[in-house]
Amino acid sequence: MTGFLLRRLALALFVLVTISVITFVLSHVAVDPALGVAGDSATDEDIAAIRAQYGFDRPYLVQYAAYIGNVLSGDFGRSYLSGEPVIGLVAERVPATALLAFLSIVFALALSVPLGVLAALHPNSLLDRLALSLAVFGQAIPNFWAGLLLILVFGLNLGWLPISGSSSLAHFVLPSITLGTFAMPALMRLVRAGMIEVLDADYIRTARAMGLKERTVLWKYALRNAVLPVVSLTAVQFGFMLGGSIVVESIFAIQGIGYLAWQSMSRADMPVIQAIVLLVSMAYIVLTLAADLLNAALDPRLRRAS
Amino acid sequence: MTALLTVDNLSVRIGAVEAVRGISFAIERGETLALVGESGSGKSMTALALMGLLPRGARMQADRIAMASGAAPATVRGDRAAMIFQEPMTALNPVYTIGDQLMAVWRRHKGPAGARERALQLLDRVAVPDPVGRMEQYPHQMSGGQRQRVLIAMALMCGPDILIADEPTTALDVTTQLRLLDLLAELQADLGLGMLFISHDLGAVARVGHRVAVMKDGAVVEQGETRRLLSAPSHPYTRRLIESLPKPGEPRTITEPPLLAARDLRRSYRSGALFQRRVLEALKGVSLIVRRGETLGIVGESGCGKSTLSRILIGLDDADGGQVTFDGSPVETMVPRERARRIQPVFQDPAGSLNPSWTVARILDLPLRLHTALSRTERRARIESLLRDVGLPSRAANARPRALSGGQRQRVAIARALAAEPELLVCDEPTSALDVSVQAQILELLKRLREERGLSMVFVSHDLAVVEALCDRVVIMDAGTIVEEGPADRVFVAPQHPRTKALKAAILGIDASGASVTAAE
């Protein structure tokens, strides 16, 4: 197990270094960062002064080393736009996006696992076709439209839920449903395919021959074998959501990472973008590692190497 | 006294197919009824129907299926009626420990108390070493034979009256098979079980069955006391089954120069994760020759290295050390296509080794296009004659593999191998997936073809009886080395090495009185 963890950590480090190099090249080599800091109205002298002040005239390697040194000490620089430290800007946006992503994944799983299992139990039945239609629907409806529809029905007409802001848990219900609806279909299809395969397995026949309750056979013996790929996909989707959904955050006026990323990108606020990219990469690494550890806990055969 | 299990007029339909046609039988306490038949005869469907485990889309009908208590076995499965299956490798849930799976059965039927004690007691009873340690292990940490023992223990957890065993030893090595058959027979007698033992293997049936019912096309064609039925079968089908058992052939002594020679072949595989590399030595220096026109048998149990060896001979794998020479020159100096033309393979599973979306004609056309300069019309004529040679009608050319039976598919695979007019055929378990009657036909076909074409053959098998029927000379492999070799008749009549003796002793036969015999008895 330690060997496995060490290898994964080495891989994570490699990925992070690569990403930091790419973002550094994009922000410092491909464009002139001094232009971004100076703003549109700056003169050539201003730009030259900024270049000297920020050290943009030093060799790239030195700049990269300085950048990494700062990042390691928690200093991601300051926003070109507001002049505030990037770390604070990003940190205050993380909770909203993390909560939204978490609730969306919970919603997606709560729907996809039972539906997938039921569909697998009666393949090609009416229920299966309904679940499939739901999946196609969920995948096909654009986020912005689903969000607006939910706002119209549950926010404006029925008045059940708040539609704008992130000040209470209730504010997250409609956005989570919107985002979760998009993640649900792929998960459901994977649960269904996995269960159909597993239910056909010899060990399920054995369990039935031993007279175990159908409930035990399904939810204990079969599901644990069928969810292994689902765990991996959930991690990827969760990581994707942690990058923030620009559309959903905009519609529901949630001050999250997605919104911040969009703002920063439209104004070339490089330090903020860099920080977000690194953060999301890190989230991916942690999540996929967690998924692998969870899978190893679920399936003893994956622990064989340890 | 009412029978332990009574079945009256049971039928099973799957779609338009009548898989089981109104069969009736009874099993008394302490009696084993063996249901014997070839694939598709309906014997497994019968067992699944009794246990209420028929696949989706199957419909069953019966006047009466009842145990002595009046209950249907399907309603008391796992408790009063239990069943074990053919595939021990996949029949246990991979993500739960042996102990969990055993105890779950007890808890389901007998309540929470005493599950662990019962599981330990039964693991010990089925002779699994170190029961306490095994309880914590997962299925993948055990061998096939051990897993089948665990399944037997699981079936016996609640002390059933009836045990249904569906081909329980078919997937196992011959020596393991013999030990498990004897274990089953012993448990059955000690516990007074009524057992329904399902098998295609007459030797196994003779070993454990008190009575035999022979099934063909969904019906029981003959039923009776084992010895009487096997020594004096009245139904022609039963007679044919018995005659299909492989009989010793007449090994030829061939003095031609060697066609193929392997010297000191070594092959090892690495497995496991970084830092924890394990090295498996599949071949530890194997040398052999095959003379022109000779049939060499390579025999051993799973994991002995025989498949690795055959893959190297065909050119699908490379040895780490040693050398293979063919017709005097090292194989690595041969053009790969030339090597493929002169050495052709026949694999175990014809269903998997033929492209399912191609017609037979296209399957046979490919080697002709690769290895000959024949025109389209000439190739078509050659395909016709190939089909004739392997005993298939010419209309088979337009069929796809799925439309053919297992035996017909293996004939196509042999025709494909012959298309390039090779000098050496390397057959890896070519009859293991086939019924005995089909196996007998394929063995006859191979014998005829080698006479007609002067073919040399390497015949790899775990089944000593099949090798004995066909081969001139044999080598016995164990743990990556050749432990014995010699003329087929000498090796079988007077085996020297303990490994050969064990293999020989595990061949299940029937003597003239219908009694089970092994070569050792």
Boltz contact constraints between the chains, C-beta under 6 A:
constraints:
  - contact:
      token1: [A, 3]
      token2: [B, 275]
      max_distance: 6.0
  - contact:
      token1: [A, 202]
      token2: [B, 87]
      max_distance: 6.0
  - contact:
      token1: [A, 202]
      token2: [B, 90]
      max_distance: 6.0
  - contact:
      token1: [A, 202]
      token2: [B, 91]
      max_distance: 6.0
  - contact:
      token1: [A, 203]
      token2: [B, 91]
      max_distance: 6.0
  - contact:
      token1: [A, 203]
      token2: [B, 92]
      max_distance: 6.0
  - contact:
      token1: [A, 203]
      token2: [B, 93]
      max_distance: 6.0
  - contact:
      token1: [A, 206]
      token2: [B, 91]
      max_distance: 6.0
  - contact:
      token1: [A, 208]
      token2: [B, 53]
      max_distance: 6.0
  - contact:
      token1: [A, 209]
      token2: [B, 51]
      max_distance: 6.0
  - contact:
      token1: [A, 209]
      token2: [B, 77]
      max_distance: 6.0
  - contact:
      token1: [A, 209]
      token2: [B, 83]
      max_distance: 6.0
  - contact:
      token1: [A, 210]
      token2: [B, 78]
      max_distance: 6.0
  - contact:
      token1: [A, 210]
      token2: [B, 105]
      max_distance: 6.0
  - contact:
      token1: [A, 211]
      token2: [B, 77]
      max_distance: 6.0
  - contact:
      token1: [A, 211]
      token2: [B, 78]
      max_distance: 6.0
  - contact:
      token1: [A, 211]
      token2: [B, 79]
      max_distance: 6.0
  - contact:
      token1: [A, 212]
      token2: [B, 108]
      max_distance: 6.0
  - contact:
      token1: [A, 221]
      token2: [B, 93]
      max_distance: 6.0
  - contact:
      token1: [A, 224]
      token2: [B, 95]
      max_distance: 6.0
  - contact:
      token1: [A, 225]
      token2: [B, 95]
      max_distance: 6.0
  - contact:
      token1: [A, 299]
      token2: [B, 95]
      max_distance: 6.0
  - contact:
      token1: [A, 300]
      token2: [B, 138]
      max_distance: 6.0
  - contact:
      token1: [A, 301]
      token2: [B, 94]
      max_distance: 6.0
  - contact:
      token1: [A, 301]
      token2: [B, 140]
      max_distance: 6.0
  - contact:
      token1: [A, 305]
      token2: [B, 273]
      max_distance: 6.0
